[in-house]
């Protein structure tokens, strides 16, 4: 079968759904690849690069749609492109079926199959095909870059001869894929980064990336994210009011605000109101990644950059992935290639098997066998479930605490008395049968073990790992014992003592060398 990619006709779209590298992988699956001439030019992929990868370059869109059994593209098809579909053809692209019902019905009536890359279920097995996450990752990164381009100061703080420059304060609203990408970029640039999300379970992810999670003094039971495809759910009016109050408190302090909050098939929730914009400092920047769905900021204008009366820049671009077309095309083409791999169970025969029993294929398919198959049933495998909140242990009364302490002391005393009794009985039994000379040596041995144990386990490991500190302490005691024996008149004892000093010395010096290398890993060059 032949898989082809036409030039994107959406104005300003620079991405392409097939790259020379992905074409090579598709050919390994048994497919012949076609590309419309110039389709990859805006993304930095020349026709010559495709030809070198064994891809057939077709001159116009009509010829490509006619020859290809499978058409892979980025943007949803136009009415003209849907008219190119014929029975048994397969279209793979973003589609947004809830907003394009007429085109979806038209494709189904023709008999073509349509896979919407925006409908890939968010389950672990489908992560390699999750094009929404791939594009959101780029959008989050690019949002910080755009904010920096419009922000008049450094992100990181500096102390220079000309004066002190404070670090920028950045607030990321929404800690999904785009939000986490923005957090990572912002912290790496040196800004003081804050992040908010309605899902408290993401706080650990946020903090692990060096940002500070913004908590609300409000408790609300959140729906399990697995039930909504891994997305946040709609919050109650009370939670929303507490959220807006927190944002009003933060607005005067923030230099940059990046909003990423979206719920599938809904208008973007308004999170940054007009009064919050007015409270921000002149020169501040807002980047609204939800502009395509109405925006999280009240004043956002879709596809435009505006400056408010108080000097706040609001960016409402909807083409962030397209502004990094080479990277976006590479990731999206990889998503398509993984989807084709799942559609090709033979792996080398170049034949599509549209298995509607497969969670991923069924979830992404919106038209098949002359039927509209949207919306899909819930996946059998749930998305990553929300973590259950940790149950707080009930606080104990002073009497209960005292009773616990007494019980623990009694148990510890009982254990120690038992051990001492058993040891004394065993020592007495040995003394009844062993000669006096043996008992003298045995008592010295027991005392040395006790002293050695106390010495070893009291060694501080401030410059070592605990294991290395203990092994070095053991080696030191071995050296001490060997030095005491090295003056013996027996040549065998002298040799064994010297070998002990040598081998234990290797362990100690090696430990210090390893520790030095470990510490060097955490030092800036």
C-alpha positions as CSV (number, residue, x, y, z in Angstrom):
1,X,0.0,0.0,0.0
2,X,1.0,3.6,-0.6
3,X,1.1,6.3,2.2
4,X,1.3,9.9,1.1
5,X,1.6,13.4,2.7
6,X,0.2,16.5,0.9
7,X,1.3,20.1,1.5
8,X,-0.7,21.7,4.3
9,X,-3.0,24.3,2.9
10,X,-3.9,25.9,6.3
11,X,-2.5,29.4,6.2
12,X,0.7,29.7,8.2
13,X,1.0,26.0,8.8
14,X,4.7,24.9,8.4
15,X,4.6,21.4,9.7
16,X,4.6,18.2,7.6
17,X,3.4,14.7,8.6
18,X,6.2,12.8,7.0
19,X,10.0,13.4,7.3
20,X,12.8,11.6,5.4
21,X,13.6,9.6,8.6
22,X,10.0,8.5,9.2
23,X,9.7,7.6,5.6
24,X,12.6,5.1,6.0
25,X,10.8,3.5,8.9
26,X,7.5,3.3,7.0
27,X,9.3,1.6,4.2
28,X,10.5,-1.0,6.6
29,X,6.9,-1.7,7.4
30,X,6.4,-2.4,3.7
31,X,4.8,0.8,2.6
32,X,5.6,2.9,-0.5
33,X,5.9,6.6,0.5
34,X,4.7,9.6,-1.5
35,X,5.2,13.3,-0.8
36,X,3.8,16.4,-2.5
37,X,6.5,18.6,-3.9
38,X,7.4,21.3,-1.4
39,X,5.4,19.8,1.4
40,X,8.4,19.8,3.8
41,X,10.1,22.9,2.6
42,X,8.8,25.2,5.4
43,X,10.0,22.6,8.0
44,X,13.4,22.4,6.5
45,X,13.0,19.1,4.5
46,X,13.8,19.5,0.8
47,X,12.4,17.3,-1.9
48,X,15.9,16.0,-2.6
49,X,16.1,14.7,1.0
50,X,12.9,12.8,0.5
51,X,14.1,11.4,-2.8
52,X,17.3,10.3,-1.1
53,X,15.2,8.4,1.4
54,X,13.3,6.6,-1.4
55,X,10.2,8.7,-1.3
56,X,8.3,9.4,-4.6
57,X,7.8,13.2,-5.1
58,X,4.3,14.0,-6.6
59,X,3.8,17.4,-8.2
60,X,0.3,18.3,-7.0
61,X,-2.2,17.4,-4.3
62,X,-4.9,15.8,-6.6
63,X,-2.3,13.3,-7.9
64,X,-1.1,12.5,-4.4
65,X,-4.7,11.9,-3.1
66,X,-5.5,9.8,-6.1
67,X,-2.4,7.5,-5.8
68,X,-2.2,7.2,-2.0
69,X,-4.1,4.5,-0.1
70,X,-3.3,6.2,3.2
71,X,-3.0,10.0,3.6
72,X,-1.2,11.4,6.6
73,X,-1.4,15.1,7.3
74,X,-1.3,17.6,10.2
75,X,-4.3,19.9,10.1
76,X,-7.9,18.8,9.8
77,X,-8.9,18.3,6.2
78,X,-10.8,21.0,4.3
79,X,-14.0,20.3,2.4
80,X,-12.0,20.2,-0.8
81,X,-9.6,17.6,0.8
82,X,-12.5,15.5,2.1
83,X,-13.9,15.4,-1.4
84,X,-10.7,13.6,-2.5
85,X,-11.5,10.7,-0.2
86,X,-12.7,7.4,-1.8
87,X,-13.9,4.1,-0.3
88,X,-11.1,2.1,1.4
89,X,-8.9,5.1,1.8
90,X,-7.5,5.9,5.2
91,X,-7.0,9.5,6.5
92,X,-4.7,10.1,9.5
93,X,-4.6,13.7,10.9
94,X,-5.8,16.0,13.6
95,X,-9.5,16.3,13.1
96,X,-11.3,17.6,16.3
97,X,-14.4,15.6,15.5
98,X,-16.6,17.4,18.0
99,X,-16.1,20.6,16.1
100,X,-16.1,19.1,12.6
101,X,-19.2,16.8,12.6
102,X,-20.2,17.6,9.0
103,X,-16.8,16.7,7.6
104,X,-16.7,13.6,9.7
105,X,-20.1,12.5,8.4
106,X,-19.1,13.3,4.8
107,X,-16.0,11.1,5.2
108,X,-18.0,8.3,6.7
109,X,-20.6,8.4,3.9
110,X,-17.9,8.0,1.3
111,X,-16.7,4.9,3.0
112,X,-13.3,6.1,4.0
113,X,-11.7,5.4,7.4
114,X,-10.5,8.4,9.5
115,X,-8.1,8.3,12.4
116,X,-8.0,11.5,14.5
117,X,-4.6,11.9,16.1
118,X,-6.2,14.2,18.7
119,X,-8.4,11.3,19.8
120,X,-5.6,8.9,20.7
121,X,-6.5,7.7,24.2
122,X,-4.1,8.7,27.0
123,X,-3.1,5.3,28.2
124,X,0.5,4.0,28.7
125,X,0.6,1.9,25.6
126,X,-0.4,4.8,23.4
127,X,2.1,7.4,24.7
128,X,4.3,6.9,21.6
129,X,1.3,7.9,19.4
130,X,0.1,10.8,21.6
131,X,0.4,13.7,19.1
132,X,-1.4,16.1,21.4
133,X,1.3,15.6,24.0
134,X,4.0,15.9,21.5
135,X,2.7,19.3,20.2
136,X,1.8,20.5,23.7
137,X,5.4,19.8,24.8
138,X,6.7,22.0,22.0
139,X,4.0,24.7,22.7
140,X,5.0,24.9,26.4
141,X,8.7,25.3,25.5
142,X,8.0,27.8,22.8
143,X,5.6,29.8,25.1
144,X,8.5,30.5,27.5
145,X,10.8,31.5,24.6
146,X,8.1,33.9,23.3
147,X,7.6,35.3,26.7
148,X,11.3,35.9,27.1
149,X,11.4,37.6,23.7
150,X,8.8,40.1,24.8
151,X,10.1,40.5,28.4
152,X,12.4,43.4,29.0
153,X,14.7,41.8,31.5
154,X,16.7,38.7,32.3
155,X,15.1,35.5,33.5
156,X,17.9,34.7,35.9
157,X,19.0,37.1,38.6
158,X,22.4,38.7,38.3
159,X,24.8,40.8,40.5
160,X,26.9,43.0,38.3
161,X,29.2,46.0,38.7
162,X,26.3,48.1,37.3
163,X,23.9,46.8,39.9
164,X,21.7,43.9,41.0
165,X,19.1,42.4,38.6
166,X,16.3,40.4,40.3
167,X,15.2,37.1,38.8
168,X,11.9,37.1,36.9
169,X,8.9,35.5,38.5
170,X,7.0,33.1,36.3
171,X,3.6,31.6,37.0
172,X,2.5,28.5,35.0
173,X,-1.3,27.8,35.2
174,X,-1.9,24.2,34.5
175,X,0.7,21.4,35.0
176,X,-0.2,19.2,32.1
177,X,2.3,18.3,29.3
178,X,2.5,21.9,28.1
179,X,2.7,23.3,31.6
180,X,5.5,20.9,32.6
181,X,7.5,21.8,29.5
182,X,7.1,25.4,30.3
183,X,8.2,24.8,33.9
184,X,11.3,23.0,32.8
185,X,12.2,25.7,30.4
186,X,11.5,28.5,32.9
187,X,13.5,27.0,35.7
188,X,16.4,26.1,33.4
189,X,16.6,29.8,32.4
190,X,16.9,30.8,36.0
191,X,13.5,32.3,36.7
192,X,11.7,31.8,40.1
193,X,8.9,29.6,38.8
194,X,5.5,29.0,40.4
195,X,2.9,26.5,39.1
196,X,-0.8,25.8,39.8
197,X,-3.0,22.9,38.9
198,X,-6.4,21.7,40.1
199,X,-4.9,18.2,40.5
200,X,-2.9,18.3,43.8
201,X,-1.2,15.0,42.9
202,X,1.0,16.8,40.3
203,X,2.6,18.9,43.1
204,X,5.5,16.4,43.4
205,X,6.2,16.6,39.6
206,X,6.2,20.4,39.8
207,X,8.5,20.5,42.8
208,X,10.9,17.9,41.4
209,X,11.5,20.3,38.4
210,X,12.5,23.1,40.7
211,X,9.3,25.1,40.7
212,X,7.1,26.0,43.7
213,X,3.5,24.5,43.7
214,X,0.8,27.0,44.6
215,X,-1.6,25.4,47.0
216,X,-5.1,26.7,47.8
217,X,-6.6,26.8,51.3
218,X,-9.5,24.8,49.9
219,X,-10.2,21.1,49.9
220,X,-12.3,19.6,47.1
221,X,-12.5,15.9,46.1
222,X,-11.2,15.8,42.5
223,X,-12.5,13.3,40.0
224,X,-10.1,10.5,39.0
225,X,-8.1,11.7,36.0
226,X,-8.4,8.2,34.5
227,X,-12.1,8.7,34.0
228,X,-11.5,11.8,31.8
229,X,-8.6,10.5,29.7
230,X,-6.0,11.8,32.0
231,X,-7.2,15.4,31.9
232,X,-8.3,17.7,34.7
233,X,-12.0,17.7,35.4
234,X,-14.4,20.7,35.8
235,X,-14.1,22.3,39.3
236,X,-17.0,23.5,41.5
237,X,-17.9,27.2,41.7
238,X,-16.5,27.4,45.2
239,X,-13.2,26.0,44.1
240,X,-13.1,28.4,41.2
241,X,-13.7,31.4,43.5
242,X,-10.8,30.3,45.8
243,X,-8.6,29.8,42.7
244,X,-9.3,33.3,41.3
245,X,-8.7,34.8,44.8
246,X,-5.3,33.2,44.8
247,X,-4.5,34.4,41.3
248,X,-5.5,38.0,42.3
249,X,-3.1,37.7,45.2
250,X,-0.3,36.6,42.9
251,X,-0.9,38.9,40.0
252,X,1.0,42.0,41.2
253,X,4.1,39.9,41.9
254,X,4.3,38.0,38.6
255,X,6.4,39.1,35.7
256,X,5.3,36.4,33.3
257,X,2.1,34.3,33.3
258,X,1.6,31.3,31.0
259,X,-1.8,29.7,31.0
260,X,-2.3,26.2,29.6
261,X,-5.7,25.1,31.1
262,X,-7.9,23.3,28.6
263,X,-10.6,20.6,29.0
264,X,-11.3,18.5,25.9
265,X,-14.4,19.6,23.8
266,X,-15.0,22.7,26.0
267,X,-14.3,26.3,25.8
268,X,-11.2,27.3,27.7
269,X,-12.0,28.3,31.3
270,X,-11.4,32.0,32.1
271,X,-8.7,32.0,34.8
272,X,-6.9,35.3,34.3
273,X,-9.5,38.1,34.6
274,X,-9.3,41.7,33.4
275,X,-8.7,43.0,37.0
276,X,-5.7,40.6,37.3
277,X,-4.2,42.0,34.1
278,X,-4.6,45.5,35.5
279,X,-2.9,44.5,38.7
280,X,0.2,43.3,36.9
281,X,3.3,45.5,36.5
282,X,4.1,47.3,33.3
283,X,6.3,45.2,31.1
284,X,4.7,41.9,32.3
285,X,3.9,39.3,29.7
286,X,0.9,36.8,29.5
287,X,1.2,33.9,27.1
288,X,-2.2,32.2,26.6
289,X,-1.9,28.7,25.2
290,X,-5.6,28.2,25.2
291,X,-6.3,31.1,22.8
292,X,-7.6,28.7,20.2
293,X,-10.5,27.8,22.5
294,X,-11.3,31.3,23.7
295,X,-8.4,31.8,26.0
296,X,-7.8,31.5,29.7
297,X,-7.2,35.3,29.8
298,X,-10.2,37.6,29.4
299,X,-8.3,40.0,27.1
300,X,-6.6,37.5,24.8
301,X,-7.1,38.1,21.1
302,X,-6.7,34.9,19.0
303,X,-3.6,34.9,16.8
304,X,-2.5,38.3,17.9
305,X,-0.2,40.0,20.3
306,X,-1.6,43.1,22.1
307,X,-0.4,45.5,24.7
308,X,-2.8,46.7,27.4
309,X,-3.1,50.3,28.6
310,X,-1.0,49.4,31.7
311,X,1.8,48.0,29.6
312,X,1.1,44.2,29.8
313,X,1.8,42.2,26.7
314,X,-0.7,39.4,26.0
315,X,0.2,36.8,23.4
316,X,-2.6,34.8,21.9
317,X,-0.7,32.9,19.1
318,X,-2.2,29.5,18.2
319,X,0.7,28.2,16.1
320,X,3.5,27.7,18.6
321,X,4.3,24.1,17.3
322,X,4.4,25.5,13.7
323,X,6.9,28.2,14.9
324,X,9.3,25.2,15.5
325,X,8.3,23.3,12.4
326,X,11.4,21.1,12.1
327,X,11.1,19.8,15.7
328,X,7.3,19.5,15.5
329,X,7.3,17.7,12.2
330,X,9.9,15.2,13.5
331,X,7.8,14.4,16.6
332,X,4.5,14.3,14.8
333,X,5.9,12.1,12.0
334,X,7.2,9.7,14.7
335,X,3.7,9.6,16.2
336,X,2.3,8.7,12.7
337,X,4.9,6.1,12.2
338,X,4.0,4.4,15.5
339,X,0.3,4.5,14.6
340,X,1.1,2.8,11.3
341,X,3.1,0.2,13.2
342,X,0.1,-0.7,15.2
343,X,-2.1,-0.7,12.1
344,X,0.4,-3.1,10.5
345,X,0.4,-6.4,12.5
346,X,2.5,-8.1,9.8
347,X,5.2,-5.4,10.4
348,X,6.7,-5.9,7.0
349,X,3.8,-6.6,4.6
350,X,2.6,-3.0,4.1
351,X,-1.0,-3.9,4.8
352,X,-3.3,-2.0,7.1
353,X,-5.5,-4.1,9.5
354,X,-8.1,-1.8,11.1
355,X,-8.6,-3.7,14.4
356,X,-11.6,-2.1,16.1
357,X,-11.0,-4.3,19.1
358,X,-7.8,-2.5,19.9
359,X,-8.2,0.2,22.5
360,X,-5.9,2.7,20.7
361,X,-7.1,2.2,17.2
362,X,-10.8,2.1,18.2
363,X,-10.4,5.2,20.4
364,X,-8.7,7.2,17.6
365,X,-11.0,6.1,14.8
366,X,-13.9,8.5,14.1
367,X,-15.2,7.0,10.8
368,X,-15.0,3.4,9.6
369,X,-17.0,1.1,7.3
370,X,-19.4,3.9,6.4
371,X,-20.2,4.6,10.1
372,X,-19.4,7.5,12.3
373,X,-17.6,5.9,15.3
374,X,-17.3,9.0,17.4
375,X,-17.4,9.3,20.4
376,X,-15.5,6.1,21.3
377,X,-16.4,3.9,24.3
378,X,-14.2,4.3,27.4
379,X,-10.9,2.5,27.0
380,X,-10.6,-0.9,28.7
381,X,-7.3,0.2,30.1
382,X,-7.7,3.4,32.1
383,X,-5.4,6.4,31.9
384,X,-3.0,7.0,34.8
385,X,-5.2,7.0,37.9
386,X,-5.0,9.8,40.3
387,X,-3.1,9.1,43.4
388,X,-5.3,8.5,46.5
389,X,-4.8,11.2,49.0
390,X,-2.7,10.1,52.0
391,X,-4.8,9.5,55.0
392,X,-3.7,11.6,57.9
393,X,-3.0,9.7,61.1
394,X,-5.3,10.8,63.9
395,X,-3.5,12.9,66.5
396,X,-2.9,11.1,69.8
397,X,-3.8,12.5,73.2
398,X,-1.0,12.9,75.8
399,X,-2.3,9.8,77.6
400,X,-2.1,7.7,74.4
401,X,1.4,9.0,73.6
402,X,2.5,8.1,77.1
403,X,1.0,4.6,76.9
404,X,2.7,4.0,73.5
405,X,6.1,5.1,75.0
406,X,5.7,2.8,78.0
407,X,4.7,-0.1,75.8
408,X,7.7,0.5,73.4
409,X,10.1,0.7,76.4
410,X,8.8,-2.6,77.9
411,X,9.1,-4.4,74.5
412,X,12.7,-3.1,74.1
413,X,13.7,-4.0,77.7
414,X,12.2,-7.5,77.2
415,X,14.2,-8.0,74.0
416,X,17.4,-6.8,75.6
417,X,17.0,-9.0,78.7
418,X,16.3,-12.0,76.6
419,X,19.4,-11.5,74.5
420,X,21.6,-11.0,77.5
421,X,20.1,-14.1,79.2
422,X,20.7,-16.3,76.2
423,X,24.2,-14.9,75.8
424,X,25.1,-15.6,79.4
425,X,23.7,-19.1,79.3
426,X,25.7,-19.9,76.1
427,X,28.9,-18.4,77.7
428,X,28.4,-20.5,80.8
429,X,28.0,-23.6,78.7
430,X,31.2,-22.9,76.8
431,X,33.1,-22.2,80.1
432,X,32.1,-25.6,81.5
433,X,33.8,-27.6,78.8
434,X,36.5,-25.2,77.4
435,X,40.0,-24.9,78.9
436,X,41.0,-21.7,80.7
437,X,43.3,-20.5,78.0
438,X,40.5,-20.6,75.4
439,X,38.2,-18.6,77.7
440,X,40.8,-15.8,78.0
441,X,41.1,-15.6,74.2
442,X,37.3,-15.9,73.8
443,X,36.6,-13.0,76.2
444,X,39.1,-10.8,74.4
445,X,37.4,-11.7,71.1
446,X,33.9,-10.8,72.4
447,X,35.1,-7.5,73.8
448,X,37.0,-6.6,70.5
449,X,33.8,-7.4,68.5
450,X,31.8,-5.1,70.8
451,X,34.3,-2.3,70.6
452,X,34.7,-2.7,66.9
453,X,31.0,-2.6,66.4
454,X,30.7,0.6,68.4
455,X,33.6,2.2,66.5
456,X,32.3,1.3,63.1
457,X,28.7,2.3,63.5
458,X,29.6,5.6,65.1
459,X,31.7,6.8,62.1
460,X,30.2,10.0,60.5
461,X,29.5,9.6,56.8
462,X,29.2,13.3,56.0
463,X,31.7,13.0,53.1
464,X,30.8,9.4,52.1
465,X,27.8,7.3,51.4
466,X,26.9,5.3,54.6
467,X,28.1,2.0,53.0
468,X,31.4,3.5,52.0
469,X,31.9,5.0,55.5
470,X,31.3,1.6,57.1
471,X,33.6,-0.3,54.8
472,X,36.4,2.3,55.3
473,X,35.9,2.0,59.1
474,X,36.2,-1.8,58.9
475,X,39.3,-1.5,56.7
476,X,40.8,0.8,59.3
477,X,40.3,-1.7,62.1
478,X,41.8,-4.4,59.9
479,X,44.9,-2.2,59.4
480,X,45.1,-1.5,63.1
481,X,45.1,-5.2,63.9
482,X,47.6,-6.0,61.2
483,X,50.0,-3.4,62.4
484,X,49.9,-4.9,65.9
485,X,50.8,-8.3,64.4
486,X,53.5,-7.1,61.9
487,X,56.2,-7.2,64.6
488,X,55.7,-10.9,65.3
489,X,58.6,-13.3,65.0
490,X,56.7,-15.7,62.8
491,X,57.3,-15.0,59.1
492,X,53.9,-16.3,58.0
493,X,52.2,-13.8,60.4
494,X,54.3,-10.9,59.1
495,X,53.3,-11.8,55.4
496,X,49.6,-12.1,56.3
497,X,49.7,-8.8,58.2
498,X,51.4,-7.0,55.3
499,X,48.9,-8.3,52.8
500,X,46.1,-7.2,55.1
501,X,47.5,-3.6,55.3
502,X,47.9,-3.6,51.5
503,X,44.4,-4.8,50.6
504,X,42.7,-2.7,53.3
505,X,44.7,0.4,52.1
506,X,43.4,-0.1,48.6
507,X,39.8,-0.2,49.8
508,X,40.3,3.0,51.8
509,X,42.1,5.0,49.1
510,X,39.7,3.7,46.5
511,X,36.8,4.9,48.6
512,X,38.2,8.4,48.8
513,X,38.8,8.5,45.0
514,X,35.2,7.3,44.3
515,X,33.8,9.9,46.8
516,X,35.9,12.6,45.1
517,X,34.4,11.7,41.7
518,X,30.9,11.6,43.1
519,X,31.3,15.1,44.7
520,X,32.7,16.4,41.4
521,X,29.5,15.4,39.6
522,X,27.6,18.0,41.7
523,X,30.1,20.9,41.2
524,X,29.8,23.5,38.5
525,X,32.8,23.7,36.3
